[in-house]
């Protein structure tokens, strides 16, 4: 052990120093309390022996000061005294001492007391190590090795408290990965875990040593930046994080890419509470997703207003069904050559009691996020079938009704049975109903979706792939699915006259459909030139405002009663 001895008696100091050296200990010897305190700070001893009575500062006072230097650091202290009574024992314990050694001392007694203190020191060291490990475990994310949510909550309180006492600023960044769920579901959770660890490593490589980073759970991360001089620093770091996350990842035999959406909020701000800071960063992050993903956005008061409006809208959406606020409209799909209606796409609309018409592009994602989409879709399917039975009674047996469904339906095992039940209850023939699925949704849950699609096909219901060409599938994969048609995304239709590549994509999809003997349906036809080009390329069917606007049921019924559309 390294032992610090303080005694103003040269004789006693020499005797105890010699005895300790004989026992094999390293000795730091000083002759007063002030020197003992300095030696404690600089020499880091393992045990301290203090004479009680020393000139200038006694041993009790010296012990008190040593204990106050570092309250978490415990080093055994033995007092050396010519006489020990109850009062001195109590005084010594209160001062921070652990044992007494009386003068004159024997080497056997000295060695025994040092051994006892060594034993206690070893046990305390073990306890400290164990405590440190437990603290680390409780504050660390076991997958990535980053700080966890618990440590984030503790640190954000600490950092905001420090900022309140200064004129400095901190920035809170919330980062959420884009498309992580797709990778996790398609390649497996083990690959998802590997990806998260790689992401964590890349994020850490961009940060300064004083910056704080935590994994809050799933694919969400939080970063606290201190000493922010200006917004430029934060912008540069955010862009750096986005760029490094955007680089490809090697997962087994697959190479994948994910993006990152980052929301940024400052502290202090208009509202200086921690809760508001966290909410603000979260709002900014979701705005980054809304405006295209793989970007960063700063929180603004306008975003807060928009967020509150969305919360109110979500609350209203939960009551829209019971308040009968939904209604259906339809858009015909024509044979481009004969101009006969072949299909009719059903489109749900929401008329909010106070806000009026809410676009489907706004409320459908809300419904999916809040878990309301299932009930809404059942309402759509039931009402399309009810209204469809009336339409078919007008001898329009060649027409099919198309219904858009959510990707989540492809994960619902009893979905085909639900469809079958609705068809039976409404007496709607299955052959006159088609379900529209996005290409990406089919490929995202490939194993499950193929099984569900096959079951739907067995019922007699058709399947059409919507927004075709924008996904990441190969045409060869789709040939194995029982698909009745694909809808060429309006992006390619709109660009086909100007962009040779878009025209080539449209032509490839049309040829693919011909080879598989399924229908190619062009979306978003807006003018005669587009219509002429699609006919020239061999596209048989299409829809768009140039052909017909969206119609309510009365307008549709009137249109279908016209003799031009009454028969195929």
C-alpha positions as CSV (number, residue, x, y, z in Angstrom):
1,X,0.0,0.0,0.0
2,X,1.0,3.6,-0.4
3,X,0.6,5.1,3.1
4,X,0.6,8.8,4.0
5,X,1.9,9.5,7.6
6,X,1.6,12.9,9.3
7,X,3.3,13.5,12.7
8,X,5.1,16.6,14.0
9,X,7.3,14.4,16.2
10,X,10.4,13.5,14.2
11,X,11.1,10.5,16.4
12,X,7.6,9.0,16.0
13,X,7.5,9.8,12.3
14,X,10.9,8.1,11.8
15,X,9.8,5.0,13.8
16,X,6.5,4.5,12.0
17,X,8.0,5.2,8.6
18,X,10.7,2.6,9.2
19,X,8.2,0.0,10.4
20,X,5.9,0.5,7.4
21,X,8.8,0.2,5.0
22,X,9.9,-3.0,6.7
23,X,6.4,-4.4,6.1
24,X,6.8,-3.6,2.4
25,X,4.7,-0.4,2.1
26,X,5.5,2.8,0.3
27,X,5.5,5.7,2.7
28,X,4.8,9.4,2.2
29,X,5.9,11.2,5.4
30,X,5.0,14.8,6.4
31,X,5.3,16.8,9.6
32,X,2.0,18.8,9.7
33,X,-1.6,18.8,8.6
34,X,-1.3,21.3,5.8
35,X,1.4,19.1,4.1
36,X,-0.8,16.1,4.7
37,X,-3.7,17.7,2.7
38,X,-1.4,18.6,-0.1
39,X,0.2,15.1,-0.2
40,X,-3.4,13.6,-0.3
41,X,-4.2,15.7,-3.4
42,X,-1.0,15.0,-5.3
43,X,0.2,11.6,-4.2
44,X,-3.1,9.6,-4.1
45,X,-2.3,7.4,-1.0
46,X,-4.2,4.2,-0.2
47,X,-4.2,4.8,3.6
48,X,-3.6,7.8,5.9
49,X,-2.2,7.8,9.5
50,X,-2.6,11.2,11.3
51,X,-1.2,12.2,14.6
52,X,-4.1,13.7,16.6
53,X,-2.0,16.5,18.2
54,X,0.0,18.5,15.7
55,X,1.1,22.1,15.7
56,X,-0.9,24.4,13.4
57,X,-3.7,21.9,12.5
58,X,-4.6,18.9,14.6
59,X,-5.4,15.5,13.1
60,X,-9.2,15.9,13.5
61,X,-9.3,19.1,11.5
62,X,-6.9,17.6,8.9
63,X,-9.2,14.6,8.5
64,X,-12.3,16.8,8.1
65,X,-10.6,18.7,5.3
66,X,-9.4,15.6,3.5
67,X,-12.9,14.1,3.6
68,X,-14.4,17.4,2.2
69,X,-12.1,17.4,-0.9
70,X,-13.9,14.4,-2.5
71,X,-16.9,13.1,-0.7
72,X,-17.2,10.1,-3.0
73,X,-13.6,9.0,-2.5
74,X,-13.1,6.9,0.6
75,X,-9.5,6.3,2.0
76,X,-9.0,4.7,5.4
77,X,-7.8,7.1,8.1
78,X,-6.1,5.9,11.3
79,X,-5.5,8.4,14.2
80,X,-2.3,8.2,16.2
81,X,-2.6,9.3,19.8
82,X,-0.9,9.0,23.1
83,X,-4.2,8.4,25.0
84,X,-7.6,7.3,23.7
85,X,-10.8,7.9,25.6
86,X,-14.5,7.9,24.7
87,X,-14.6,11.5,23.9
88,X,-11.6,11.4,21.5
89,X,-13.0,8.2,19.9
90,X,-16.3,10.0,19.1
91,X,-14.5,13.1,18.0
92,X,-12.3,11.1,15.6
93,X,-15.2,9.2,14.1
94,X,-17.1,12.5,13.5
95,X,-14.0,13.9,11.8
96,X,-14.0,11.0,9.3
97,X,-11.5,8.6,11.0
98,X,-11.9,4.8,11.0
99,X,-9.5,3.6,13.7
100,X,-7.0,4.5,16.5
101,X,-3.4,3.6,17.1
102,X,-2.0,4.4,20.6
103,X,1.6,5.5,21.3
104,X,3.9,3.8,21.8
105,X,2.7,1.2,19.2
106,X,3.9,-2.3,18.5
107,X,4.7,-3.4,14.9
108,X,2.2,-6.3,15.3
109,X,-0.6,-3.9,16.3
110,X,0.3,-1.5,13.4
111,X,0.4,-4.4,10.9
112,X,-2.9,-5.8,12.1
113,X,-4.7,-2.4,11.9
114,X,-3.3,-1.9,8.4
115,X,-4.5,-5.3,7.3
116,X,-8.0,-4.6,8.7
117,X,-8.1,-1.3,6.8
118,X,-6.8,-3.0,3.7
119,X,-9.7,-5.5,4.0
120,X,-12.2,-2.8,4.3
121,X,-10.7,-0.8,1.4
122,X,-10.8,-3.9,-0.8
123,X,-14.5,-4.5,0.0
124,X,-15.3,-0.9,-0.7
125,X,-13.4,-0.9,-4.0
126,X,-15.3,-4.0,-5.1
127,X,-18.6,-2.3,-4.1
128,X,-17.6,0.8,-6.0
129,X,-16.8,-1.2,-9.1
130,X,-20.1,-3.1,-8.9
131,X,-22.0,0.2,-8.4
132,X,-20.2,1.7,-11.3
133,X,-21.1,-1.2,-13.5
134,X,-24.7,-1.2,-12.4
135,X,-24.9,2.6,-13.1
136,X,-23.4,2.0,-16.5
137,X,-25.9,-0.7,-17.3
138,X,-28.8,1.4,-16.1
139,X,-27.7,4.3,-18.3
140,X,-26.6,2.5,-21.5
141,X,-28.5,1.1,-24.4
142,X,-27.4,-2.6,-24.6
143,X,-27.6,-2.8,-28.4
144,X,-25.6,0.2,-29.5
145,X,-23.6,1.1,-26.4
146,X,-25.0,4.7,-26.5
147,X,-26.7,6.4,-23.6
148,X,-30.3,5.2,-23.1
149,X,-33.6,7.1,-22.6
150,X,-33.1,7.2,-18.8
151,X,-29.7,8.8,-19.1
152,X,-31.1,11.2,-21.7
153,X,-33.8,12.4,-19.4
154,X,-31.2,12.9,-16.6
155,X,-28.7,14.7,-18.9
156,X,-31.3,17.0,-20.4
157,X,-32.3,18.2,-16.9
158,X,-28.7,18.7,-16.0
159,X,-27.8,20.6,-19.2
160,X,-30.9,22.9,-19.1
161,X,-30.2,23.7,-15.5
162,X,-26.6,24.7,-16.4
163,X,-27.9,26.9,-19.3
164,X,-30.4,28.7,-17.0
165,X,-27.4,30.0,-15.0
166,X,-25.5,31.2,-18.0
167,X,-26.0,33.0,-21.3
168,X,-25.1,29.9,-23.3
169,X,-27.4,27.9,-25.6
170,X,-27.9,24.2,-26.3
171,X,-29.5,22.5,-29.3
172,X,-31.5,19.3,-29.0
173,X,-31.6,17.1,-32.2
174,X,-34.2,14.3,-32.6
175,X,-33.2,11.9,-35.3
176,X,-35.4,9.2,-36.8
177,X,-34.4,6.8,-39.5
178,X,-36.4,6.7,-42.8
179,X,-37.5,3.3,-44.1
180,X,-36.0,1.4,-41.2
181,X,-39.2,-0.5,-40.6
182,X,-39.1,-1.8,-44.2
183,X,-35.6,-3.1,-43.8
184,X,-36.4,-4.6,-40.4
185,X,-39.5,-6.4,-41.7
186,X,-38.0,-7.7,-44.9
187,X,-34.5,-8.6,-43.8
188,X,-35.2,-9.6,-40.2
189,X,-34.7,-8.1,-36.8
190,X,-31.1,-9.3,-36.5
191,X,-30.2,-7.3,-39.6
192,X,-32.2,-4.4,-38.2
193,X,-30.1,-4.6,-35.0
194,X,-26.9,-4.7,-37.0
195,X,-28.0,-1.6,-38.9
196,X,-28.8,0.3,-35.7
197,X,-25.3,-0.5,-34.3
198,X,-23.7,0.8,-37.5
199,X,-25.8,3.9,-37.5
200,X,-24.9,4.6,-33.9
201,X,-21.2,4.2,-34.7
202,X,-21.5,6.7,-37.7
203,X,-23.4,9.2,-35.6
204,X,-20.7,9.1,-32.8
205,X,-18.0,9.7,-35.4
206,X,-19.5,13.0,-36.3
207,X,-19.8,14.4,-32.8
208,X,-17.4,16.3,-30.5
209,X,-16.3,14.7,-27.2
210,X,-18.5,17.1,-25.2
211,X,-21.7,16.3,-27.3
212,X,-24.2,13.9,-25.9
213,X,-26.0,11.2,-27.8
214,X,-28.6,8.6,-26.8
215,X,-30.8,6.0,-28.4
216,X,-34.3,6.7,-27.2
217,X,-35.7,3.4,-28.5
218,X,-36.4,1.8,-31.9
219,X,-34.7,3.9,-34.6
220,X,-34.9,7.1,-32.7
221,X,-31.8,9.0,-31.4
222,X,-31.3,12.2,-29.5
223,X,-28.3,14.5,-29.6
224,X,-27.5,17.4,-27.2
225,X,-25.1,20.0,-28.5
226,X,-23.5,22.4,-26.0
227,X,-21.8,25.8,-26.5
228,X,-23.6,26.7,-29.7
229,X,-22.1,29.9,-31.1
230,X,-24.5,30.2,-34.1
231,X,-27.0,28.3,-36.1
232,X,-24.4,27.6,-38.8
233,X,-22.6,25.1,-36.6
234,X,-25.9,23.2,-36.0
235,X,-26.8,23.2,-39.7
236,X,-23.4,21.9,-40.7
237,X,-23.5,19.1,-38.2
238,X,-27.1,18.1,-39.1
239,X,-26.1,18.0,-42.8
240,X,-23.1,15.9,-41.9
241,X,-25.2,13.5,-40.0
242,X,-27.7,13.1,-42.9
243,X,-24.9,12.5,-45.4
244,X,-23.1,9.9,-43.3
245,X,-26.4,8.0,-42.6
246,X,-27.3,8.1,-46.3
247,X,-24.2,6.1,-47.2
248,X,-25.1,2.4,-48.2
249,X,-25.0,-0.4,-45.6
250,X,-23.9,-3.9,-46.2
251,X,-26.3,-6.3,-44.5
252,X,-25.4,-9.9,-45.3
253,X,-25.7,-10.2,-49.0
254,X,-27.8,-7.1,-49.3
255,X,-26.8,-3.5,-49.7
256,X,-29.4,-1.1,-48.3
257,X,-29.8,2.6,-47.8
258,X,-31.7,4.5,-45.1
259,X,-32.2,8.2,-44.6
260,X,-32.5,10.3,-41.5
261,X,-35.1,13.0,-40.6
262,X,-33.8,15.4,-38.0
263,X,-35.8,17.9,-35.9
264,X,-33.9,20.7,-34.0
265,X,-35.0,22.9,-31.1
266,X,-33.0,25.4,-29.0
267,X,-32.9,26.0,-25.3
268,X,-33.6,28.5,-23.9
269,X,-36.4,29.5,-26.1
270,X,-39.8,31.3,-25.7
271,X,-41.0,28.5,-23.5
272,X,-38.1,27.3,-21.3
273,X,-39.5,24.0,-19.9
274,X,-37.8,20.7,-20.7
275,X,-41.0,19.1,-21.7
276,X,-41.7,21.8,-24.4
277,X,-38.1,21.5,-25.6
278,X,-38.5,17.8,-26.2
279,X,-41.9,18.3,-27.9
280,X,-40.5,21.0,-30.1
281,X,-37.7,18.8,-31.4
282,X,-40.2,16.0,-32.0
283,X,-42.5,18.3,-33.9
284,X,-39.6,19.6,-36.1
285,X,-38.5,16.0,-36.8
286,X,-42.0,15.0,-38.0
287,X,-42.1,18.1,-40.2
288,X,-38.8,16.9,-41.7
289,X,-40.6,13.6,-42.6
290,X,-43.6,15.4,-44.0
291,X,-41.5,17.6,-46.4
292,X,-39.7,14.7,-48.0
293,X,-37.6,12.9,-45.4
294,X,-33.8,12.7,-45.3
295,X,-33.5,16.4,-44.2
296,X,-33.4,18.5,-41.1
297,X,-35.9,21.1,-39.9
298,X,-35.7,23.7,-37.1
299,X,-38.7,24.2,-34.8
300,X,-40.7,27.3,-35.4
301,X,-43.9,28.7,-33.7
302,X,-45.7,28.1,-37.0
303,X,-44.9,24.4,-36.7
304,X,-46.3,24.4,-33.2
305,X,-49.5,25.8,-34.5
306,X,-49.6,23.3,-37.3
307,X,-48.9,20.5,-34.8
308,X,-51.7,21.5,-32.5
309,X,-54.1,21.7,-35.5
310,X,-53.1,18.2,-36.5
311,X,-53.7,16.9,-32.9
312,X,-57.2,18.5,-33.1
313,X,-57.8,17.0,-36.5
314,X,-56.8,13.5,-35.3
315,X,-59.2,13.8,-32.4
316,X,-62.0,14.8,-34.9
317,X,-61.0,11.9,-37.1
318,X,-61.7,9.4,-34.3
319,X,-65.4,10.6,-34.3
320,X,-65.8,11.1,-38.0
321,X,-67.4,7.6,-38.6
322,X,-70.0,7.9,-35.8
323,X,-70.8,11.4,-37.0
324,X,-71.3,10.2,-40.6
325,X,-68.8,12.7,-42.0
326,X,-67.4,10.3,-44.6
327,X,-68.8,10.0,-48.1
328,X,-67.8,8.4,-51.4
329,X,-67.0,9.8,-54.8
330,X,-65.9,7.9,-57.9
331,X,-63.6,8.4,-60.9
332,X,-64.2,6.3,-64.1
333,X,-61.5,4.4,-65.8
334,X,-62.0,4.3,-69.6
335,X,-61.0,2.1,-72.5
336,X,-58.8,4.7,-74.3
337,X,-59.9,3.6,-77.8
338,X,-63.7,3.0,-77.4
339,X,-64.1,5.5,-74.6
340,X,-66.2,3.0,-72.7
341,X,-66.0,2.9,-68.9
342,X,-64.3,-0.3,-67.7
343,X,-63.6,0.4,-64.1
344,X,-64.7,2.9,-61.5
345,X,-62.3,3.8,-58.6
346,X,-64.0,4.6,-55.3
347,X,-62.5,7.5,-53.4
348,X,-63.3,8.3,-49.8
349,X,-63.9,12.0,-48.8
350,X,-64.2,13.6,-45.3
351,X,-66.3,16.7,-44.7
352,X,-65.3,18.0,-41.3
353,X,-68.1,19.7,-39.4
354,X,-66.1,22.9,-39.0
355,X,-63.2,22.8,-41.4
356,X,-65.0,21.5,-44.5
357,X,-63.4,19.1,-46.9
358,X,-60.2,17.4,-45.7
359,X,-58.1,15.8,-48.4
360,X,-57.6,12.1,-48.3
361,X,-53.8,12.7,-48.6
362,X,-54.1,14.4,-45.2
363,X,-56.4,12.2,-43.2
364,X,-55.5,8.7,-44.5
365,X,-51.9,8.8,-43.1
366,X,-53.4,10.1,-39.8
367,X,-55.8,7.1,-39.8
368,X,-53.0,4.7,-40.4
369,X,-50.9,6.2,-37.7
370,X,-53.7,6.2,-35.1
371,X,-55.0,2.7,-35.9
372,X,-58.3,4.0,-37.3
373,X,-57.6,2.9,-40.9
374,X,-59.1,-0.6,-40.4
375,X,-62.6,0.7,-39.3
376,X,-62.6,3.4,-42.1
377,X,-61.7,0.9,-44.8
378,X,-64.4,-1.5,-43.6
379,X,-66.9,1.4,-44.0
380,X,-65.6,2.1,-47.5
381,X,-65.8,-1.6,-48.6
382,X,-69.3,-2.0,-47.2
383,X,-70.6,1.2,-48.8
384,X,-68.9,0.6,-52.2
385,X,-70.5,-2.8,-52.3
386,X,-73.9,-1.5,-51.3
387,X,-73.8,1.3,-54.0
388,X,-72.2,-1.1,-56.5
389,X,-75.1,-3.5,-56.3
390,X,-77.5,-0.8,-57.4
391,X,-75.2,0.2,-60.3
392,X,-74.9,-3.4,-61.5
393,X,-78.7,-3.7,-61.5
394,X,-78.6,-1.3,-64.5
395,X,-77.1,-4.0,-66.6
396,X,-73.5,-2.7,-66.3
397,X,-72.1,-6.2,-65.8
398,X,-68.8,-5.4,-67.5
399,X,-67.8,-2.7,-65.0
400,X,-65.5,-3.3,-62.0
401,X,-65.4,-1.2,-58.8
402,X,-61.9,-0.5,-57.5
403,X,-61.2,0.1,-53.8
404,X,-57.9,1.4,-52.3
405,X,-56.7,-0.5,-49.3
406,X,-54.0,0.1,-46.7
407,X,-50.7,-1.8,-46.7
408,X,-51.6,-2.9,-43.2
409,X,-54.4,-5.1,-44.5
410,X,-51.7,-7.3,-46.0
411,X,-50.6,-8.1,-42.5
412,X,-54.1,-9.0,-41.3
413,X,-54.6,-12.7,-41.7
414,X,-58.4,-12.6,-41.5
415,X,-58.7,-9.8,-44.1
416,X,-59.8,-12.2,-46.9
417,X,-62.5,-13.6,-44.7
418,X,-63.7,-10.1,-43.8
419,X,-64.0,-9.3,-47.6
420,X,-65.9,-12.5,-48.2
421,X,-68.3,-11.7,-45.4
422,X,-69.1,-8.2,-46.7
423,X,-69.6,-9.5,-50.2
424,X,-72.1,-12.1,-48.9
425,X,-73.9,-9.6,-46.8
426,X,-74.3,-7.0,-49.6
427,X,-74.8,-9.7,-52.3
428,X,-72.1,-8.0,-54.4
429,X,-70.5,-10.5,-56.9
430,X,-66.7,-10.8,-56.1
431,X,-65.9,-10.6,-59.8
432,X,-67.0,-6.9,-59.9
433,X,-64.7,-5.8,-57.0
434,X,-61.0,-5.0,-57.3
435,X,-58.6,-4.0,-54.5
436,X,-55.9,-1.5,-55.3
437,X,-52.6,-2.0,-53.5
438,X,-49.5,0.2,-53.9
439,X,-46.6,-1.6,-55.5
440,X,-44.3,-0.8,-52.5
441,X,-46.8,-2.2,-50.0
442,X,-46.9,-5.6,-51.8
443,X,-43.1,-5.8,-51.9
444,X,-42.5,-4.5,-48.4
445,X,-44.3,-7.5,-46.8
446,X,-43.6,-9.9,-49.6
447,X,-44.1,-13.3,-47.8
448,X,-47.2,-12.2,-46.0
449,X,-48.7,-10.2,-48.8
450,X,-48.4,-13.0,-51.4
451,X,-50.4,-15.3,-49.1
452,X,-53.1,-12.7,-48.5
453,X,-53.3,-11.7,-52.2
454,X,-53.6,-15.4,-53.2
455,X,-56.5,-15.8,-50.8
456,X,-58.3,-12.7,-52.1
457,X,-57.8,-14.0,-55.7
458,X,-59.4,-17.3,-54.7
459,X,-62.5,-15.5,-53.5
460,X,-62.8,-14.0,-57.0
461,X,-61.8,-10.4,-56.1
462,X,-59.3,-8.7,-58.5
463,X,-56.0,-7.1,-57.5
464,X,-54.6,-4.0,-59.2
465,X,-51.2,-2.5,-58.3
466,X,-51.4,1.3,-57.8
467,X,-48.6,3.9,-58.5
468,X,-46.7,1.3,-60.5
469,X,-43.1,2.2,-61.4
470,X,-42.3,4.2,-58.2
471,X,-41.5,1.2,-56.0
472,X,-38.3,-0.9,-55.8
473,X,-39.7,-4.1,-57.2
474,X,-38.6,-6.0,-60.3
475,X,-41.0,-6.9,-63.0
476,X,-39.9,-10.6,-62.7
477,X,-41.1,-10.8,-59.1
478,X,-44.6,-9.5,-59.9
479,X,-45.2,-12.1,-62.6
480,X,-45.8,-14.7,-59.9
481,X,-48.6,-12.7,-58.3
482,X,-52.3,-13.1,-59.4
483,X,-52.6,-9.5,-60.6
484,X,-55.3,-8.3,-62.9
485,X,-53.8,-4.9,-63.8
486,X,-51.2,-2.2,-62.9
487,X,-51.8,1.5,-62.8
488,X,-48.9,3.4,-64.3
489,X,-48.0,6.3,-62.0
490,X,-49.1,9.7,-63.1
491,X,-45.5,11.0,-62.7
492,X,-44.4,8.9,-65.7
493,X,-47.6,9.8,-67.6
494,X,-47.0,13.5,-67.1
495,X,-43.4,13.3,-68.1
496,X,-43.7,10.9,-71.0
497,X,-44.1,13.7,-73.6
498,X,-41.0,15.5,-72.3
499,X,-38.7,12.9,-70.9
500,X,-37.6,10.0,-73.1
501,X,-36.7,7.9,-70.0
502,X,-40.3,8.3,-68.6
503,X,-41.6,7.4,-72.0
504,X,-39.4,4.2,-72.0
505,X,-40.7,3.3,-68.6
506,X,-44.3,3.7,-69.7
507,X,-43.7,1.6,-72.8
508,X,-41.9,-1.2,-70.7
509,X,-44.8,-1.4,-68.3
510,X,-47.4,-1.6,-71.1
511,X,-45.4,-4.4,-72.9
512,X,-45.0,-6.2,-69.6
513,X,-48.7,-6.1,-69.1
514,X,-49.4,-7.4,-72.6
515,X,-47.0,-10.3,-72.1
516,X,-48.8,-11.3,-68.9
517,X,-52.2,-10.6,-70.4
518,X,-53.1,-8.1,-67.6
519,X,-54.4,-4.5,-68.0
520,X,-52.2,-1.5,-68.1
521,X,-54.0,1.6,-66.7
522,X,-52.5,5.0,-67.1
523,X,-53.2,7.5,-64.2
524,X,-53.4,11.3,-64.4
525,X,-54.2,11.8,-68.1
526,X,-54.5,15.6,-68.4
527,X,-54.6,16.5,-72.1
528,X,-55.1,15.1,-75.6
529,X,-51.4,14.8,-76.3
530,X,-50.9,12.4,-73.4
531,X,-53.9,10.4,-74.5
532,X,-52.7,10.1,-78.0
533,X,-49.2,9.0,-76.9
534,X,-50.6,6.4,-74.6
535,X,-52.8,5.0,-77.3
536,X,-49.8,5.0,-79.6
537,X,-47.8,3.0,-77.0
538,X,-50.5,0.5,-76.8
539,X,-52.1,1.4,-73.4
540,X,-55.7,0.2,-73.3
541,X,-57.1,1.9,-70.2
542,X,-56.7,5.2,-68.3
543,X,-58.1,7.8,-66.0
544,X,-57.6,11.5,-65.3
545,X,-59.4,14.8,-65.3
546,X,-59.1,15.0,-69.1
547,X,-61.4,12.0,-69.3
548,X,-63.6,12.6,-66.3
549,X,-63.5,14.4,-63.0
550,X,-64.4,12.8,-59.7
551,X,-68.1,12.2,-59.5
552,X,-70.6,11.8,-56.6
553,X,-72.9,8.8,-56.8
554,X,-75.8,10.8,-58.4
555,X,-73.5,12.1,-61.1
556,X,-72.0,8.7,-61.7
557,X,-75.4,7.1,-61.9
558,X,-76.6,9.7,-64.5
559,X,-73.4,9.1,-66.5
560,X,-73.9,5.4,-66.6
561,X,-77.5,5.6,-67.6
562,X,-76.4,7.3,-70.8
563,X,-76.8,4.8,-73.7
564,X,-73.1,5.3,-74.6
565,X,-72.0,3.5,-71.4
566,X,-74.8,1.1,-70.8
567,X,-73.1,-1.8,-72.5
568,X,-69.6,-2.9,-73.2
